[in-house]
Amino acid sequence: MYRDIRPATTYEPVVMDIYQRLWDHFGPQGWWPGESTFETIVGAILTQAVTWKNAEKAIRALKQARVFSVADLLAIPLEELGRIITPALYHRQKARKLVIMMEFIQHEYGGDYDLMFYESLEVLRPKILSLWGIGPETADSILLYAGNYPIFVVDAYTRRIFSRLGLVGQNVDYAAMQSFLQSNTPADAGLYNEYHALLVALGARHCRKNRPDCAACPITFYCRH
């Protein structure tokens, strides 16, 4: 694993200035787009490896089928659930992941996901990560966007942008990238929510993988790409 990062405490002014420049350029993003805590939990799983538009279609299908609660998802046959969420792709695996998440909420918290979020971050995160099919990005999306915990969600955009800026290595792993960002920002869920959304906006519109639009990028001042 790559963990060769310069001392994190050196870069707080830079990391926060990058945030401000992105905010000034894009404005507030209003994430997560889910309409409820439960929808955010479900959406974090359905959006794995696909765009939010795909996940949104699957969520609408669940609502139309009246299968949109912990009890509903546990009662429906797995194959039928998979058919409903087909727009999210990888629907058989995601149906299983949803059921495993719902079983966890049911067995550990009596089906009350609000009760789940009374757990400390240090206790809850390892529990969620222990579930089949739930990796760090999905777990942290649930924790940040549904649970309002101060934890930075890292994705491919995040690693690409900060490696191009020269602040981390190109092959930086999830934990090291997250540690770098959290060491250089105040521990604030609202800030982490907005910062991650702004990075997604930058990565999707300007800092693209193959054809970056550097001329329009608001943080070229820092970029070494």
C-alpha positions in Angstrom: 0.0 0.0 0.0 1.1 3.5 -0.8 1.5 5.7 2.3 4.3 8.1 1.4 2.7 11.4 2.1 4.3 14.6 3.3 3.5 15.7 6.8 -0.3 16.3 6.9 -0.2 19.2 9.3 1.7 21.3 6.8 -1.1 21.6 4.3 -4.2 22.8 6.2 -4.1 26.3 4.6 -3.7 24.8 1.2 -6.5 22.2 1.6 -8.9 24.8 3.0 -8.0 27.3 0.3 -8.8 24.7 -2.4 -12.2 24.1 -0.7 -12.9 27.9 -0.8 -11.9 28.2 -4.5 -14.1 25.3 -5.4 -17.0 26.7 -3.4 -16.6 30.1 -5.0 -16.5 28.5 -8.5 -19.3 25.9 -8.2 -21.4 27.2 -5.3 -23.1 24.9 -2.7 -23.9 21.5 -4.1 -26.7 20.4 -1.7 -25.7 16.8 -1.3 -26.8 14.0 -0.7 -29.7 14.0 -3.1 -31.7 11.5 -1.1 -35.0 12.7 0.4 -34.7 10.8 3.7 -32.2 9.0 5.9 -33.4 5.6 4.7 -33.2 6.7 1.1 -29.6 7.8 1.6 -28.7 4.4 3.1 -30.2 2.6 0.2 -28.8 5.0 -2.3 -25.3 4.6 -1.0 -25.4 0.9 -1.9 -27.3 1.3 -5.2 -24.9 3.9 -6.5 -21.8 1.6 -6.2 -20.0 1.6 -9.6 -22.8 3.5 -11.4 -24.0 7.1 -11.7 -26.5 8.6 -9.3 -29.0 8.7 -12.1 -29.0 4.9 -12.3 -29.4 4.6 -8.5 -32.2 7.1 -8.6 -34.1 5.1 -11.2 -33.8 2.0 -8.9 -35.0 4.0 -5.9 -38.1 5.2 -7.8 -38.8 1.6 -8.8 -38.6 0.5 -5.1 -41.0 3.3 -4.1 -43.4 2.4 -6.9 -43.3 -1.2 -5.9 -44.0 -0.1 -2.3 -40.8 -1.8 -1.1 -39.1 1.0 0.8 -38.6 0.1 4.4 -36.4 -2.2 6.4 -39.3 -4.6 6.8 -40.2 -4.5 3.1 -36.7 -5.2 1.9 -36.5 -8.2 4.3 -39.8 -9.6 3.3 -39.4 -9.5 -0.5 -37.8 -12.5 -2.3 -34.2 -11.7 -3.3 -34.8 -12.4 -7.0 -37.8 -10.1 -7.1 -35.8 -7.4 -5.3 -33.1 -7.8 -7.9 -35.5 -7.3 -10.8 -36.9 -4.1 -9.2 -33.4 -2.5 -8.9 -32.2 -3.5 -12.3 -31.6 0.1 -13.4 -28.8 0.3 -10.8 -26.9 -2.5 -12.6 -25.2 -5.4 -10.8 -28.7 -5.9 -9.4 -28.3 -9.4 -8.0 -25.3 -8.4 -5.9 -26.8 -5.1 -4.9 -30.0 -6.9 -3.8 -28.0 -9.1 -1.6 -26.1 -6.1 -0.2 -29.3 -4.3 0.6 -30.7 -7.3 2.4 -27.6 -7.8 4.4 -27.7 -4.1 5.4 -31.3 -4.4 6.4 -30.6 -7.6 8.4 -27.9 -5.7 10.3 -30.2 -2.8 11.1 -33.0 -5.2 12.1 -30.9 -7.6 14.3 -28.7 -4.9 15.9 -31.2 -2.0 16.3 -34.6 -3.5 16.0 -35.0 -2.1 12.5 -34.5 1.5 13.8 -31.7 3.1 11.7 -32.0 6.3 13.7 -31.0 4.3 16.7 -28.1 2.9 14.8 -26.8 6.4 14.4 -26.6 6.9 18.1 -23.6 4.7 18.1 -20.2 6.3 18.2 -18.3 6.6 14.9 -15.5 4.4 16.3 -18.1 1.6 17.1 -20.4 1.8 14.1 -17.9 2.1 11.3 -16.2 -1.2 11.9 -19.6 -2.9 12.2 -20.7 -1.6 8.8 -17.4 -2.4 7.2 -17.7 -6.0 8.4 -20.9 -6.5 6.2 -20.5 -8.3 2.9 -20.2 -5.9 0.0 -19.8 -2.7 2.0 -16.4 -1.1 1.4 -15.0 2.1 2.9 -16.6 4.5 0.4 -20.1 3.0 0.8 -19.7 2.8 4.6 -18.5 6.4 4.9 -21.2 7.7 2.6 -23.8 6.1 4.9 -22.0 7.5 7.9 -21.6 11.0 6.6 -24.7 11.6 4.5 -27.2 9.6 6.5 -25.7 9.6 10.0 -24.1 13.1 9.9 -20.8 11.8 11.2 -17.6 13.9 10.5 -15.9 11.5 8.2 -14.5 12.3 4.7 -15.7 10.2 1.9 -12.9 9.4 -0.6 -13.6 8.4 -4.2 -11.7 8.2 -7.5 -12.2 11.9 -8.1 -10.6 12.7 -4.7 -7.5 10.6 -5.3 -7.1 11.9 -8.9 -7.4 15.6 -8.0 -5.1 15.5 -5.0 -2.5 13.4 -6.8 -2.5 15.8 -9.8 -2.1 18.7 -7.3 1.0 16.9 -6.1 -0.2 16.6 -2.5 -0.4 12.8 -2.5 1.0 10.0 -4.6 -0.8 8.7 -7.6 -1.4 5.4 -6.0 -2.5 6.7 -2.6 -4.9 4.3 -0.9 -8.3 5.1 0.7 -7.2 5.2 4.3 -4.1 7.4 3.6 -6.1 9.8 1.4 -8.8 10.1 4.1 -6.2 10.6 6.8 -4.6 13.4 4.8 -7.8 15.3 4.3 -9.1 14.9 7.8 -5.7 16.0 9.2 -5.9 19.2 7.2 -9.6 20.2 7.8 -11.8 20.8 10.8 -13.8 17.7 11.9 -17.1 19.0 10.6 -19.7 16.8 8.8 -21.2 19.8 6.9 -17.7 20.7 5.6 -16.9 17.2 4.6 -20.3 16.8 2.9 -19.8 20.0 0.8 -16.1 19.4 0.1 -16.7 15.9 -1.3 -19.5 17.1 -3.5 -17.3 20.0 -4.8 -14.6 17.5 -5.6 -17.1 15.4 -7.5 -18.2 18.5 -9.5 -14.5 19.3 -10.3 -13.7 15.8 -11.3 -16.8 15.3 -13.5 -16.6 18.7 -15.3 -12.9 19.6 -15.4 -10.4 17.2 -13.8 -11.5 14.3 -16.1 -9.4 11.1 -16.3 -8.4 11.2 -19.9 -9.1 14.7 -21.2 -8.8 17.2 -18.3 -10.1 20.7 -19.0 -7.3 22.6 -17.1 -8.1 25.9 -18.7 -11.4 26.2 -16.8 -10.3 24.6 -13.6 -10.6 26.9 -10.5 -7.5 25.4 -8.7 -4.8 25.4 -11.4 -2.9 27.7 -9.1 -2.0 24.6 -7.1 -1.9 22.0 -9.9 1.3 20.2 -10.9 -0.3 18.0 -13.6 
